[in-house]
Amino acid sequence: MKKLKLSTRDYGRLRVMSAPKAPKNFFDLLESGRELDCNLMVGNVDMPATFVWNEDSKISEYGIEKYRTLMDAPIRFLHNGTLELLCDDWKMGEEFCIAAAGYIGESEYQKIFG
């Protein structure tokens, strides 16, 4: 069996490419500009509507404060692609999910996402 000879060539200085900063919480994920079209889970409860977010989506200061508990929640993606917010307030999650899907009055929707 023949041994392989490893190269000793000097490639000079290597530049380490840093990975994009991973979002730490739900607000950071929303602000990252990442497009989302996935199921949402809050407090081990599946939310009633698919969560969709794109580069044109935004949340107002009013919306951030209204859903502060969710905005500060750590996140993780499950193996099936579901976005899980590590937060116990599933009722607030349900309210947010319904609002984000547009199942609320137009004026309230504009206050939150306009």
C-alpha positions in Angstrom: 0.0 0.0 0.0 1.3 3.4 -1.0 1.4 6.3 1.4 0.0 9.6 0.4 2.4 12.5 0.6 0.9 15.6 2.2 1.7 18.9 0.6 3.7 21.4 2.6 2.8 24.3 0.3 2.4 27.6 2.0 -0.9 29.3 1.1 -0.1 32.5 2.9 -2.4 34.1 5.3 -5.8 32.6 5.5 -8.8 34.8 6.1 -11.4 33.4 8.3 -14.9 34.2 7.1 -17.3 34.8 9.9 -20.8 33.3 9.7 -23.7 35.7 9.6 -24.8 36.6 13.1 -27.5 34.2 14.1 -30.6 35.8 15.6 -30.8 35.3 19.4 -34.5 36.0 19.7 -37.7 36.4 17.7 -37.2 40.2 17.2 -33.7 39.7 15.9 -35.0 37.1 13.4 -37.7 39.5 12.2 -35.2 42.3 11.8 -32.7 40.1 10.0 -34.6 40.3 6.7 -34.8 36.5 6.4 -37.8 35.3 4.5 -40.0 32.9 6.5 -42.9 30.7 5.5 -43.3 28.1 8.2 -45.4 26.7 11.0 -45.0 28.5 14.4 -45.0 26.9 17.8 -45.2 28.9 21.1 -45.1 27.2 24.5 -45.3 23.7 22.9 -48.6 24.7 21.2 -48.9 24.8 17.4 -50.2 28.1 16.2 -53.4 28.2 14.1 -51.9 29.8 10.9 -48.7 29.6 8.9 -46.3 32.3 9.7 -45.1 34.3 6.6 -42.5 37.1 6.8 -40.5 38.6 3.9 -38.2 41.5 3.3 -41.1 44.0 3.0 -42.6 42.9 6.3 -42.1 45.1 9.3 -43.4 45.5 12.9 -44.0 48.9 14.5 -42.9 50.1 17.9 -46.5 49.6 19.0 -46.4 45.9 17.8 -43.0 45.3 19.5 -44.3 46.5 22.8 -47.6 44.7 22.4 -45.8 41.4 21.8 -42.7 42.1 23.9 -42.8 38.7 25.5 -42.6 37.0 22.1 -40.1 39.5 20.7 -37.7 38.7 23.5 -38.2 34.9 23.3 -35.3 32.7 22.2 -36.0 30.8 19.0 -35.1 27.5 17.4 -36.0 25.7 14.2 -37.2 22.2 14.6 -36.2 19.4 12.2 -39.5 19.7 10.3 -39.0 23.4 9.7 -41.3 24.7 12.4 -40.1 27.9 14.1 -40.4 27.5 17.9 -40.5 30.4 20.3 -39.2 29.3 23.6 -41.9 31.2 25.6 -44.8 29.9 27.7 -47.3 32.5 26.7 -49.0 30.5 23.9 -52.1 32.7 24.1 -50.1 35.8 23.1 -48.5 33.6 20.4 -51.9 32.7 19.1 -53.0 36.3 19.1 -49.8 37.4 17.2 -50.1 34.6 14.7 -53.7 35.5 13.9 -52.8 39.2 13.6 -49.8 38.4 11.3 -52.0 36.3 9.1 -54.3 39.4 8.8 -57.3 38.0 10.7 -57.8 41.3 12.6 -59.3 44.7 11.7 -57.4 46.7 9.2 -56.7 49.6 11.5 -55.2 47.4 14.2 -53.2 45.5 11.6 -51.7 48.8 10.3 -50.9 49.9 13.9 -48.9 46.6 14.5 -47.4 45.9 11.1 -47.8 49.2 9.2 
